[in-house]
Amino acid sequence: MEYFLTEQQKTIKALAKRIAEERILPVRAELDEKEEFPWAIMKDLADADMFRVFIPEKYDGLDGGCLELCLVVEELSRACSGVAISYAATALGCSSLLEYGSEEQKQKYLPDIASGKRLAAFALTESTAGSDAGAIKTTANREGEGYVLNGTKQFITNGGEAEIYTIIALTNPERGTRGASAFLVEKDTPGFSFGKKEKKMGIRTSSTRELVFRNCLIPEENLIGKEGMGFIIMLKIFDRSRPGIGAQAVGLAQGALEAAVDYARQRIQFGHPIYSLQAVQHMLADMAIQVEAARALVYAVARTIDSGAKNFSEEAAMAKVFASDTAMKVTTDAVQIFGGVGYMCDYPMEKMMRDAKITQIYEGTNQVLRNAIASELRKRKGIRE
């Protein structure tokens, strides 16, 4: 479809596609097998100014918005979703800084992020707090002119590799979610260390680690916004980031669709390519419909966000849910079209299917987001419980 992208957007998309095809495709199987963080590709992305896409021009960026970020994530995900999320996690990690940080904080951190010199990460999840984000236990107690952090964050993307972390911690545990605050913590801060690197089913090149805080003292100027704003910041940031997960899912599904079409045209059974079988044609047609519908929704929500709209929680959740469900369905069907070889590690399909699953889980499970969508529907229609 024609999405009427600007010339700059077309250039960004084309450059991301080139990096995906020339730098990611040749090594994606090796990165997945070795579970190796893609530092060389992160450097390629930095050299191509991809980290500048989501940073304002004032801080050495290209002044792009949600749509531009989605375009990059989608193209990278066509080749490897694990590489794409390693890139996108930096955008998530600095998003609270972009939206709520002080001018001093922005001047200090954003230029280094824009250049790709330093990666970022966002840390909310804990062993007791996944979908129930209000159950976090990590604390940040005021001490002199700073805060002392204690606790452990779990399943943090870019953990151990990023240099800059946004941490959600309780400054007033008695107030529950209203007592949470957001902080910037640098990697080499005393009292801040990393737990084990998780072994995962999918996105294996992406680094996922525990963050451990033991009497970690940070200065008060590392507080983002005001005390007690942590959960407001978290909710607003996830609303903005969920189309990015949708874009990851769309790119992954597009890559699987393209591979399935190519294989169906080459695979001979009963004397003909399996593409000639109507059953296969219908599967591919349904896959194409689902991918294009998901892309249209993701782009529309991204444009809504970039327009300056104030309330888009429902739409952002829809984009993430629909696109991630599409990715899981399309990759599953693609494995089916590949047949036995689709189940083998020598072909990319089993990796794509493994990678797709996480898009239904992180940044809000699809079940929880369906609850959120239903809640917004009730408010909009005036339906009472």
N, C-alpha and C positions, 0 to 999 in steps of 0.2 A: 504494500500500500504506500501511497504518497503521504508522508507526514509533514510536508512543507517545512523541512528543517532549514535553518539559516545556513549561509555559507560557512560560518564558523563551526556550527554544529556538524555539518557534513565533513569538514576537515578533521574535527576531533574524532568523529566516528570512523573515518577512513584510516586515520593514524592508529587508532586502537586496534582496528581489524588487522592492519599490517603487522603490528607487534604480535598479535595473537597467532597469526599464521606463520610468521617467520621465526619468532623467538619462543613461543609457548608450545605449539604443536609438536615440534621435534623432541621436546624433553618432558612432556606432560606425564608419560608413563613412568619414566625414571623418577621424576619428582614424587609421584604417587607411591611408587614402590619403596623408595628410600625415606619417605616422609620428611623430605628436606625442604626447608624454607626457601622460597625462590628469590634469594637476594639478587642474583644476577638480573633477573627480570624486573625486580623493583628498581634497579639502577637504570635499566632500559626505559622504564616508564618515567623515571625522574628526568633522564636525558631528553625525553620527548615532551617534557613539560606536562605530563598527565596529572601530576599532583597539584599543579597550579589551577586545574580546571575548576575545583570547588572552593578556591580561595579568592577573596575579593582583590581587585587590582591594587588597592591601597596597601596590601600586604604582600605584594609581588605575585599575585595570582592573575588568572584570566577572567575573573568575575563571572564564571559560569554558575548555573543554578542546579536544581534537582534534575532537570532533564539532561543537561550535559553530563552529569555524573552517571545517570542511568545509561546513557549511550556508551560510555566507556566500559562500565560494568557488564553490559550486555555483550559487547564484542569480545571482551576477555573471557567471559563465561562460555562462549561458543567453543573455545579451545580448552579451557580448564577453569572450573568453578572455584577450585582451591586457590589458584593464583588470583582470580578476580576478587575473592573475599579478603585476601591478604592486602590488596590495594584498597578496597572499599572500607575496611575496618579503620583505616587512618582517617577517612572522611567522617566516620561515626565518632572516632575518638576526639576529633577537634570540633565537632558540631556544637557542643555545649559552649565551647570557648567562642565560637563564631557568633552564637546567638545571645549569650549572656555574659561573656567575659568582659573585663575592663579593658580600656585602651592600652594600659601598660602590659596586661597579659597578652593581648593580641600582638603587640609590637615585639614582645619577647619570643613568642613561640611560632606564630603563623608563617613568617618568612622561611624559617627552617623546614617547616612542613611543606610549604609550597615548592621548595627546591628539591624535596625528597631526601634531604639530609637526615631528617628524623621522622620516624613513623610514630603513629599514635594508636591508642586503644581505649575502649570504654569498658568499665568494670562495674557491673551491677550484681550479676548472678552469684549466689552462694549455695552451699549444700542444702540449706533449708529454704532458700528463696530462688525459685525459678519463675514459674508463672505467677506465684504469689510473691511479687516483688516487695510487698510490705513486710515480709518476714526476715529481712536482712538483719544481721547481728553486728557487722563491722561498726566500730565506734570511732568517733573523732572528738576527743575531749579537749576543751580549751585549756591551754597551759601557757601562761605568760603571754607572749606576743605570737603564739602559734597554736597548732593543734597536734595532738598525739593520736595516731591511728593504730588500732589494734583489730585484727580479724583476718579472715581469709576469703578471697574471691575465687570462684571456680569457673572453669570452662571459658576463659577469657581469650578471645581471638586476638592474635598478635602478641599474646603474652610471652614475655622474655625477649622478644625481638624489638618491640616498640620502645621508644625513648621517653614518650610522654603519655601519661595515663590520666583519664578522668575517672575518679573514684566516687561512688555514692556511699556515704557513711552517715551514721546517726550522730548528730550533735546534741540531740535531746531525746533519748530513747523513750521517755515517758509520754511524748507526744505522738508516738507511732510514726506514720508516714509524714506527718507535718514536722517531725523532728529530724528529717534527713537533709543532708546538705551535699553539695558537689565540690570536689577538690581536684586540683592539678598536682600530680606527683611525678617527679622525674625518676628515671630508672636507677640512678646511682645514689638515691637518698638512703642514708643509714637507717636500718630497721625495715627496709623493703627488700624482699627476696622472692624467689620463684620456686614453686613446687614442681612436681613431675610434669613432663610433657605428655599430654594424653595421646593414646593410640586410638584412632577413630575409624569408623566404618567408611566415611567419605571425606572429601576435602582434606586429604591427608597431607598435602604439601603445606597447608595452613598450620600455623603454630597455635596450639590451644593449651594453656597452662593455668595453674593456680597462681594467685598473687598472695603473698603472705606479708602481713604487717605486724611487727612486734615492736611496740614503743617507737613507732616511726614519727619523728617530729618534722612537721612542715610549717613554713611561715604562714602567717595569717593572710598575706597577699595572694596565697594560692587558693583561697576560697573563691569559687565561681558564683557570682551573684551575691545573695544574702543567705544567712543561716535559715534553714527551714525550707529553702526553695528546691532542694534536691529532687523530690519526686515530681514537682511541676516541670523542672528541667528535663527529667527522664522521659516523662510522658510526651512532652512537646518534641523532643529529639527523636523518639521512636516514630512519632507520626511522620516526621520528615524523612526518616531513613527507610521506612517500610517499602516505598516504591523501589528503592535500591535493591532490596531482597527480591522484589518482583522482577526487576531487570536481570538479576542473576539467574532467576528461574527461567525467564524468557530466553536468554542467551543459551542456557544449557539445553532447553527444549529445542531451540532452533538448530543447535549443533547435532542433536540426536536425530532430528527430522532429516537433515541434510545427509547424514551418514546412512540412514535407513533407505532413503530414496536411491542413493548411489549403489548400495548393496543390492537392493531389489532389482535394479536394472542389470546387474552383473551376474547374479546368482541364477544358474540354470537348473531347473527341475522339470521333469516331464517334457523335456525338449524345448522349453521356453524359459525366458527370464521370469522369475516369480512376480515381477511387476505386472505381467499380463493377467495374473489371477485377480478376479474381481474382489475377492476377500482381502487381498493385500492392498489393492487400490483404495478400497473403502477405509481401511485402517490408516493409510497415509493421508487420505483426504481429511479424515477426522482430526488427525494430528496437526495438519496444516491449519485447519479452522481454529483449533484450540490455541495454537501458538499465536496466530494473528490477533485473535480476540484478546488474549492476555497482553500482547504488546500494546494494542490500542488502549486498553484500560490503564496500563502502567504509564504510558506517555501522557494520557489525559490527566491523570492524577498529578504527575510531575509538573505539568504545565499549570495546573490549578495552584499548586504550591508556589511556583515561581511567579504567579500573578499577584501574589500578596494576600491571598485569601486567608482569613483568620481561623476558620474551622474546617478541617479536612480529615479528622480522625477516622470517620466512617469510611471515606473513600480510600484512604491510605491502607486501612485494614483490608478492604475489598481487593485492592491491587495485589497485596502480598498473598492473601489466601488463594485467590483465583489463579494467579501465576504459578504459585508453588504446587498447587494441586495439579495444574496443567503439566508442570515439569515432571512430576512423579508419574502421571498417566502416560505422557509421551515417551519418556525413557523406558518405561515398562513395555509399551507396545513396540518400541524400537528393538529391544532385546528379543521380543517374540519374532519380529520380522527377520532378524539375524539368525534365529534358531539356535542350534547348538553352539556355533562359534560366538554368538552373542554372550554366551555364558562364560566364555574363556577370557583370560586376562590378556591374551594376545590381541584382542580387539578392544576398542575404546568403550563399547556399549555398557559393559558391566560397571566400569568406573563412573560413567554418566548416571547410571541408575543409583549407584551408591551415593554419589554427590547430590543427587536431587532430593534425597530424603530430608536432609538437614534444613532445606528451605521451608519445610512444613513445620519445623520445630523452633528455630531460633528467632529472636526478636518478636516473641509472642507466638505460642503454638496456635495452629489454625483453629483448634477448638475454643481456646480462650478468645481469639479474635472474633470468632462467630458470635460469642456472647457479647462482645463489645459492639459489634455491628447491630445485633438485635436490640441492645440497650439504646443505641442512637435512634433506631427506628421507633422505639417506644416513645422516646422524647419528642421526636419530630411529629409523630402522629397523635400525640397526646393520649397514648394508651396507658391506662393505669394498671399497676400490678394487682 
